[in-house]
Amino acid sequence: MTATAPSGYVNSEASAVSGEKLSFSFGANWQEFLGKLSPEAIDQAVASFRQFTRLPDLGAHEFLDLGCGSGLSSLVALKLNARRVLSIDVDPHSVAAALELRTRLEVSPQRWEIRQGSVLDDGFLRSLGRFSYVHSWGVLHHTGKMWPALANVAEHAVAHSGYFHTALYNEHRMAPTWLKIKRWCNASPRVVFPLVKYGYIGALFGKMLLKFRSPVKYVREYGQRRGMNFFRDVDDWIGGLPYEYCTAGALTDFMTERAFSLVRLRTTDSCGCNEFLYRNDGAARSA
């Protein structure tokens, strides 16, 4: 089955000018994130995972983390007793970050394997075999080929009756504007990025104060969202290229065509991520 985008979808990154330099380093950002990762943040990430999936543990699952970043989601799977965890990232800095976290926590490489590779390489993905729980949170919209990446996961990575847990940027009226901002930040001298970053933070906090909301409380509670760090996420958001997006309905139609059923959905009304949990209901396929 071909990985064509749903009708009406605009591949925002594929429409970029040929040869555009995409210089944002997600892996370097994750390495900085690890420097402030606390036991409390790890506990919050575990709680957030359980709250969304409604799974008490992953003891029955082998867990594949595609685009592992810092390795935090892989660590959550280990905390929830996954039988095996395999973390994959195309960025060597992300691989190094995950290896650092594994070493810091003294987890056995036999229990937690970490490898470099691309979800766009279907041969590589096939070589990994199928997993009963495939996780790729906020990753595939940064590949530059989101729909082929999704098709590869559906066709080659998820076992029969297995789960696919993902989050993708929402198609929103401001998404095209943000694409222009991201391109501009990546193409401009380095001094531009912090100016845009702190301008964005100032505007966000200003809106909160006008609504009598506390920015300090917002930042403090932000960690309850998967154990993440607000300031690291702002870096990721403003600089993150490639950048693609879709509606929740478009993704569900795409996955339904591949015999996946929607188990859980959490949507946003902003440019942020919609979160999905699908189950592979298709006929069992050979690895």
Secondary structure as the mmCIF struct_conf table of DSSP 4:
data_model
#
loop_
_struct_conf.conf_type_id
_struct_conf.id
_struct_conf.beg_label_comp_id
_struct_conf.beg_label_asym_id
_struct_conf.beg_label_seq_id
_struct_conf.end_label_comp_id
_struct_conf.end_label_asym_id
_struct_conf.end_label_seq_id
HELX_LH_PP_P HELX_LH_PP_P1 THR A 4 PRO A 6
TURN_TY1_P TURN_TY1_P1 SER A 7 GLY A 8
TURN_TY1_P TURN_TY1_P2 SER A 12 SER A 15
BEND BEND1 ALA A 16 ALA A 16
HELX_LH_PP_P HELX_LH_PP_P2 VAL A 17 VAL A 17
TURN_TY1_P TURN_TY1_P3 SER A 18 GLY A 19
HELX_RH_AL_P HELX_RH_AL_P1 PHE A 26 LEU A 34
TURN_TY1_P TURN_TY1_P4 GLY A 35 LYS A 36
HELX_RH_AL_P HELX_RH_AL_P2 PRO A 39 THR A 53
BEND BEND2 PRO A 56 PRO A 56
TURN_TY1_P TURN_TY1_P5 GLY A 59 ALA A 60
STRN STRN1 GLU A 62 LEU A 66
BEND BEND3 GLY A 67 GLY A 67
TURN_TY1_P TURN_TY1_P6 GLY A 69 SER A 70
BEND BEND4 GLY A 71 GLY A 71
HELX_RH_AL_P HELX_RH_AL_P3 LEU A 72 LYS A 79
TURN_TY1_P TURN_TY1_P7 LEU A 80 ASN A 81
BEND BEND5 ARG A 83 ARG A 83
STRN STRN2 ARG A 84 ASP A 89
BEND BEND6 VAL A 90 VAL A 90
HELX_RH_AL_P HELX_RH_AL_P4 PRO A 92 ARG A 104
TURN_TY1_P TURN_TY1_P8 LEU A 105 GLU A 106
TURN_TY1_P TURN_TY1_P9 PRO A 109 ARG A 111
STRN STRN3 TRP A 112 GLN A 116
TURN_TY1_P TURN_TY1_P10 VAL A 119 LEU A 120
HELX_RH_AL_P HELX_RH_AL_P5 ASP A 122 SER A 127
TURN_TY1_P TURN_TY1_P11 LEU A 128 LEU A 128
STRN STRN4 PHE A 131 TRP A 137
TURN_TY1_P TURN_TY1_P12 GLY A 138 GLY A 138
HELX_RH_3T_P HELX_RH_3T_P1 LEU A 140 HIS A 142
BEND BEND7 THR A 143 GLY A 144
HELX_RH_AL_P HELX_RH_AL_P6 MET A 146 HIS A 156
TURN_TY1_P TURN_TY1_P13 ALA A 157 ALA A 157
STRN STRN5 VAL A 158 TYR A 169
STRN STRN6 ASN A 170 ASN A 170
HELX_LH_PP_P HELX_LH_PP_P3 GLU A 171 GLU A 171
TURN_TY1_P TURN_TY1_P14 ARG A 173 MET A 174
HELX_RH_AL_P HELX_RH_AL_P7 ALA A 175 ALA A 187
BEND BEND8 SER A 188 SER A 188
TURN_TY1_P TURN_TY1_P15 ARG A 190 VAL A 191
HELX_RH_AL_P HELX_RH_AL_P8 VAL A 192 LEU A 210
TURN_TY1_P TURN_TY1_P16 LYS A 211 PHE A 212
HELX_RH_AL_P HELX_RH_AL_P9 PRO A 215 TYR A 222
TURN_TY1_P TURN_TY1_P17 GLY A 223 GLY A 227
HELX_RH_AL_P HELX_RH_AL_P10 PHE A 230 GLY A 239
BEND BEND9 PRO A 242 PRO A 242
STRN STRN7 CYS A 246 CYS A 246
HELX_RH_AL_P HELX_RH_AL_P11 ALA A 248 THR A 256
TURN_TY1_P TURN_TY1_P18 GLU A 257 ALA A 259
STRN STRN8 PHE A 260 ARG A 266
BEND BEND10 ASP A 269 GLY A 272
STRN STRN9 CYS A 273 ASN A 280
BEND BEND11 GLY A 282 GLY A 282
HELX_LH_PP_P HELX_LH_PP_P4 ALA A 283 ALA A 284
#
